Amino acid sequence: MKLFLVPTPIGNLKDMTFRAVEVLNDVDLILAEDTRTSGKLLKHFEISTQMQSHHMHNEHKTVKGLVEKLKSGMSIAVISDAGTPAISDPGFLLVRACIENNIEVECLPGATAFVPALVNSGLPNDKFVFEGFLPVKKGRQTRLLLLAEENRTMIFYESPHKLIKTLGHFCEYFGEDRLVSVSRELTKLYEETIRGTAKEVLDHYTTKPPKGEIVICVAGKK
C-alpha cells in the first residue's frame, strides 16, 4: 500500500534513473498523464506494468477510487509526460488524499525542468519563487503587478506560442532592463539558453520564433 511519484525524462531518455525503472516494474499500476506518450517510454525500458490515464480532466473523479485501490494493498506509481509529477502536472490531489488516508507516499528524485534552467540562468538561485504558468486571462494582470515587487528570482513555464506575449508583459510590468533567461528544449538536441534584458530577449524571439518546451527565469526587483 504505497503511492510513488516517479519523475520521467524531460527530453533525453538517458536521464531516466535505474530506480525509476525498478519502481515502475514493481508497482501494480501506473497512472500516466497521457498513456500514448508514456507508452513509448515504457516500451523503451521494457516495462509491461498495467497503465491507466490520470490527467487534469479526470483526476477529481478518480481520486476516491484510487485511494480505495491503495487501501486494498495495491502499489501505484504516478508519472507525467515529462519531469516530476505534481509540478505543473497532475498528482497533487492524489497525494493530498493519500496523506489524509494515512497511505504512504514516496517521491523519487529526478528530472524537473526548472532546476537546470535556474542554475543555467546565472541569476541568483539562493532564493527563488516558482510560478509555473501565469494565468492566461483572468488574474494575469493582478499576478504581474504583485510579482513586479518580488525580489527573489522568479521561474515561469510557458508555451512557445505565448512566449512573445509574456516577454512583452515582463517589459511592461517589470521594466525593459530586467534580466531574463529563457531556456528551451532542455536536455534535447537543440537545447539553448538566451540571456539578456527583457527587451533584448523579446527582440531575439520576435525575429526567431521559438519552438519546444520553455522555462523563463526572471531576476527579482533590486
WOQUINOR-V375272 format. One record per residue. N is the residue number from 1. RES is the residue in one small letter. SS is DSSP state (H for helix, E for strand, - for the rest). OMEGA is omega as a letter, one per 40 degrees, with the letter a starting at -180 (none if undefined). D_FIRST is the distance of its C-alpha to the first C-alpha in Angstrom with 1 decimal. Layout:
n: [N,N]
res: [RES,RES]
ss: [SS,SS]
omega: [OMEGA,OMEGA]
d_first: [D_FIRST,D_FIRST]
This chain:
n: [1,2,3,4,5,6,7,8,9,10,11,12,13,14,15,16,17,18,19,20,21,22,23,24,25,26,27,28,29,30,31,32,33,34,35,36,37,38,39,40,41,42,43,44,45,46,47,48,49,50,51,52,53,54,55,56,57,58,59,60,61,62,63,64,65,66,67,68,69,70,71,72,73,74,75,76,77,78,79,80,81,82,83,84,85,86,87,88,89,90,91,92,93,94,95,96,97,98,99,100,101,102,103,104,105,106,107,108,109,110,111,112,113,114,115,116,117,118,119,120,121,122,123,124,125,126,127,128,129,130,131,132,133,134,135,136,137,138,139,140,141,142,143,144,145,146,147,148,149,150,151,152,153,154,155,156,157,158,159,160,161,162,163,164,165,166,167,168,169,170,171,172,173,174,175,176,177,178,179,180,181,182,183,184,185,186,187,188,189,190,191,192,193,194,195,196,197,198,199,200,201,202,203,204,205,206,207,208,209,210,211,212,213,214,215,216,217,218,219,220,221,222]
res: [m,k,l,f,l,v,p,t,p,i,g,n,l,k,d,m,t,f,r,a,v,e,v,l,n,d,v,d,l,i,l,a,e,d,t,r,t,s,g,k,l,l,k,h,f,e,i,s,t,q,m,q,s,h,h,m,h,n,e,h,k,t,v,k,g,l,v,e,k,l,k,s,g,m,s,i,a,v,i,s,d,a,g,t,p,a,i,s,d,p,g,f,l,l,v,r,a,c,i,e,n,n,i,e,v,e,c,l,p,g,a,t,a,f,v,p,a,l,v,n,s,g,l,p,n,d,k,f,v,f,e,g,f,l,p,v,k,k,g,r,q,t,r,l,l,l,l,a,e,e,n,r,t,m,i,f,y,e,s,p,h,k,l,i,k,t,l,g,h,f,c,e,y,f,g,e,d,r,l,v,s,v,s,r,e,l,t,k,l,y,e,e,t,i,r,g,t,a,k,e,v,l,d,h,y,t,t,k,p,p,k,g,e,i,v,i,c,v,a,g,k,k]
ss: [-,E,E,E,E,-,-,E,-,-,-,-,H,H,H,-,-,H,H,H,H,H,H,H,H,H,-,-,E,E,E,E,-,-,H,H,H,H,H,H,H,H,H,H,-,-,-,-,-,-,E,E,E,-,-,-,-,-,H,H,H,H,H,H,H,H,H,H,H,H,H,-,-,-,E,E,E,E,E,-,-,-,E,-,-,-,-,-,-,-,-,H,H,H,H,H,H,H,H,H,-,-,-,E,E,E,E,-,-,-,-,-,H,H,H,H,H,H,H,H,H,-,-,-,-,-,-,E,E,E,E,E,-,-,-,-,-,-,-,H,H,H,H,H,H,H,H,-,-,-,-,-,E,E,E,E,E,E,-,H,H,H,H,H,H,H,H,H,H,H,H,H,H,H,-,-,-,-,E,E,E,E,E,E,-,-,-,-,-,-,-,E,E,E,E,E,E,H,H,H,H,H,H,H,H,H,H,-,-,-,-,-,-,E,E,E,E,E,-,-,-,-]
omega: [a,i,i,i,a,i,i,a,i,i,a,a,i,i,i,a,i,a,i,i,a,a,a,i,a,a,i,a,i,i,a,i,i,a,i,i,a,i,i,i,a,i,a,a,i,i,a,a,i,a,a,a,i,a,a,a,a,a,i,a,a,a,a,i,i,i,i,i,i,i,a,i,i,i,a,i,i,i,i,a,i,i,a,i,i,i,a,i,i,i,a,a,a,i,a,i,i,i,i,a,i,i,a,i,i,i,i,i,i,a,i,a,a,a,i,i,i,a,i,a,a,i,a,a,i,i,i,i,a,a,a,i,i,i,a,a,a,i,a,a,i,a,a,i,i,a,i,a,a,a,i,i,a,a,a,i,i,i,a,a,i,a,a,i,a,i,i,i,i,i,a,a,a,a,a,a,i,a,a,i,i,i,a,i,a,a,a,a,a,i,i,i,i,a,i,i,i,a,a,a,i,i,a,a,i,i,i,a,a,i,i,a,a,i,i,i,a,i,i,i,a,none]
d_first: [0.0,3.8,7.1,10.1,13.6,16.0,19.7,22.1,25.9,28.2,30.9,31.3,28.9,29.5,27.5,24.2,22.6,21.9,18.4,17.8,18.9,16.8,13.5,14.7,15.7,12.5,9.9,10.1,11.6,13.8,15.1,18.7,21.4,24.0,23.1,26.6,26.5,23.1,24.2,27.0,24.8,22.4,25.6,27.2,24.5,24.1,20.5,20.1,16.4,16.6,17.3,17.6,19.9,18.6,21.7,23.6,25.3,22.4,19.5,20.8,20.7,17.3,15.1,14.9,14.0,11.2,9.7,10.2,8.6,5.2,6.2,7.3,4.5,5.2,5.1,8.1,11.1,13.9,17.5,20.8,24.2,25.0,24.0,21.0,19.0,19.9,23.3,25.6,23.0,20.2,16.9,18.0,17.4,13.8,13.2,15.4,13.6,10.2,12.3,14.2,11.3,10.1,6.8,7.1,9.3,11.3,14.5,16.5,20.2,22.5,25.0,26.1,29.6,30.9,30.7,33.2,35.3,35.7,36.6,38.9,40.7,42.7,42.0,41.0,37.2,37.0,36.2,35.1,33.7,31.5,32.7,31.1,33.1,36.0,36.5,38.6,41.1,40.4,39.8,40.7,44.1,42.7,39.9,42.5,44.9,42.3,41.3,45.0,44.9,41.7,42.8,39.6,39.0,37.4,35.1,35.0,33.6,36.2,37.0,40.2,42.2,41.7,42.3,46.1,45.7,43.2,45.5,48.4,46.6,46.0,49.7,50.5,48.3,47.8,51.2,52.3,52.4,48.7,47.1,44.5,42.5,41.1,38.8,38.4,36.6,34.8,34.1,36.0,39.5,41.4,39.6,42.0,42.2,45.2,46.2,49.0,50.0,48.5,51.9,52.0,48.5,49.3,52.6,50.9,48.4,51.1,53.0,50.0,47.5,43.9,41.3,37.6,34.8,36.3,35.5,38.3,38.7,41.4,43.2,43.1,46.3,48.7]
